[in-house]
């Protein structure tokens, strides 16, 4: 949520304070952020099919269970 800018200001502040004191989370966040930025730069003008988005979300949520 923080990477997607969907978190509330309070959630963003809590997350920021947490990763400042937790190196493993900071490293994960940094890598995830870099990957997201690279994808945004390389694929900014490409449209992703809706069914592909749904398939990816489904796989992500299955892994979270």
Phi and psi in degrees as GROMACS dihedral restraints (atoms count N, CA, C in turn):
[ dihedral_restraints ]
;  ai    aj    ak    al  type     phi  dphi    fc
    3     4     5     6     1   -67.5    20    10
    4     5     6     7     1   -44.6    20    10
    6     7     8     9     1   -62.9    20    10
    7     8     9    10     1   -34.1    20    10
    9    10    11    12     1   -88.3    20    10
   10    11    12    13     1     3.7    20    10
   12    13    14    15     1    58.7    20    10
   13    14    15    16     1    35.1    20    10
   15    16    17    18     1  -101.5    20    10
   16    17    18    19     1    -9.0    20    10
   18    19    20    21     1   -77.9    20    10
   19    20    21    22     1   150.4    20    10
   21    22    23    24     1   -70.4    20    10
   22    23    24    25     1   162.9    20    10
   24    25    26    27     1   -56.1    20    10
   25    26    27    28     1   -37.3    20    10
   27    28    29    30     1   -66.0    20    10
   28    29    30    31     1   -42.6    20    10
   30    31    32    33     1   -65.1    20    10
   31    32    33    34     1   -40.5    20    10
   33    34    35    36     1   -62.2    20    10
   34    35    36    37     1   -43.0    20    10
   36    37    38    39     1   -65.0    20    10
   37    38    39    40     1   -44.0    20    10
   39    40    41    42     1   -59.9    20    10
   40    41    42    43     1   -46.5    20    10
   42    43    44    45     1   -61.9    20    10
   43    44    45    46     1   -45.6    20    10
   45    46    47    48     1   -58.2    20    10
   46    47    48    49     1   -45.2    20    10
   48    49    50    51     1   -64.6    20    10
   49    50    51    52     1   -38.7    20    10
   51    52    53    54     1   -65.8    20    10
   52    53    54    55     1   -48.0    20    10
   54    55    56    57     1   -71.2    20    10
   55    56    57    58     1   -22.3    20    10
   57    58    59    60     1   -64.6    20    10
   58    59    60    61     1   -26.8    20    10
   60    61    62    63     1  -108.7    20    10
   61    62    63    64     1     5.0    20    10
   63    64    65    66     1  -134.5    20    10
   64    65    66    67     1    94.9    20    10
   66    67    68    69     1   -58.5    20    10
   67    68    69    70     1   -41.9    20    10
   69    70    71    72     1   -58.8    20    10
   70    71    72    73     1   -43.3    20    10
   72    73    74    75     1   -68.0    20    10
   73    74    75    76     1   -36.9    20    10
   75    76    77    78     1   -62.2    20    10
   76    77    78    79     1   -43.1    20    10
   78    79    80    81     1   -65.1    20    10
   79    80    81    82     1   -43.6    20    10
   81    82    83    84     1   -62.1    20    10
   82    83    84    85     1   -45.8    20    10
   84    85    86    87     1   -60.2    20    10
   85    86    87    88     1   -43.8    20    10
   87    88    89    90     1   -62.9    20    10
   88    89    90    91     1   -43.1    20    10
   90    91    92    93     1   -65.8    20    10
   91    92    93    94     1   -47.2    20    10
   93    94    95    96     1   -59.3    20    10
   94    95    96    97     1   -42.1    20    10
   96    97    98    99     1   -63.8    20    10
   97    98    99   100     1   -43.1    20    10
   99   100   101   102     1   -63.8    20    10
  100   101   102   103     1   -41.8    20    10
  102   103   104   105     1   -63.6    20    10
  103   104   105   106     1   -45.8    20    10
  105   106   107   108     1   -61.1    20    10
  106   107   108   109     1   -42.2    20    10
  108   109   110   111     1   -65.7    20    10
  109   110   111   112     1   -40.0    20    10
  111   112   113   114     1   -63.9    20    10
  112   113   114   115     1   -44.5    20    10
  114   115   116   117     1   -62.1    20    10
  115   116   117   118     1   -43.5    20    10
  117   118   119   120     1   -60.0    20    10
  118   119   120   121     1   -42.7    20    10
  120   121   122   123     1   -68.5    20    10
  121   122   123   124     1   -41.2    20    10
  123   124   125   126     1   -81.2    20    10
  124   125   126   127     1   -24.8    20    10
  126   127   128   129     1  -120.9    20    10
  127   128   129   130     1    20.6    20    10
  129   130   131   132     1   -62.7    20    10
  130   131   132   133     1   -27.5    20    10
  132   133   134   135     1  -106.2    20    10
  133   134   135   136     1    16.0    20    10
  135   136   137   138     1  -110.7    20    10
  136   137   138   139     1   137.1    20    10
  138   139   140   141     1   -93.9    20    10
  139   140   141   142     1   132.2    20    10
  141   142   143   144     1   -95.3    20    10
  142   143   144   145     1   129.9    20    10
  144   145   146   147     1   -59.7    20    10
  145   146   147   148     1   139.9    20    10
  147   148   149   150     1   -57.5    20    10
  148   149   150   151     1   -40.7    20    10
  150   151   152   153     1   -66.0    20    10
  151   152   153   154     1   -31.1    20    10
  153   154   155   156     1   -67.9    20    10
  154   155   156   157     1   -42.6    20    10
  156   157   158   159     1   -59.2    20    10
  157   158   159   160     1   -45.4    20    10
  159   160   161   162     1   -62.7    20    10
  160   161   162   163     1   -40.1    20    10
  162   163   164   165     1   -64.7    20    10
  163   164   165   166     1   -42.6    20    10
  165   166   167   168     1   -64.3    20    10
  166   167   168   169     1   -47.1    20    10
  168   169   170   171     1   -59.8    20    10
  169   170   171   172     1   -41.3    20    10
  171   172   173   174     1   -61.1    20    10
  172   173   174   175     1   -44.6    20    10
  174   175   176   177     1   -63.9    20    10
  175   176   177   178     1   -40.5    20    10
  177   178   179   180     1   -63.0    20    10
  178   179   180   181     1   -47.1    20    10
  180   181   182   183     1   -68.0    20    10
  181   182   183   184     1   -31.8    20    10
  183   184   185   186     1   -64.8    20    10
  184   185   186   187     1   -39.4    20    10
  186   187   188   189     1   -70.4    20    10
  187   188   189   190     1   -22.8    20    10
  189   190   191   192     1   -82.8    20    10
  190   191   192   193     1   -12.8    20    10
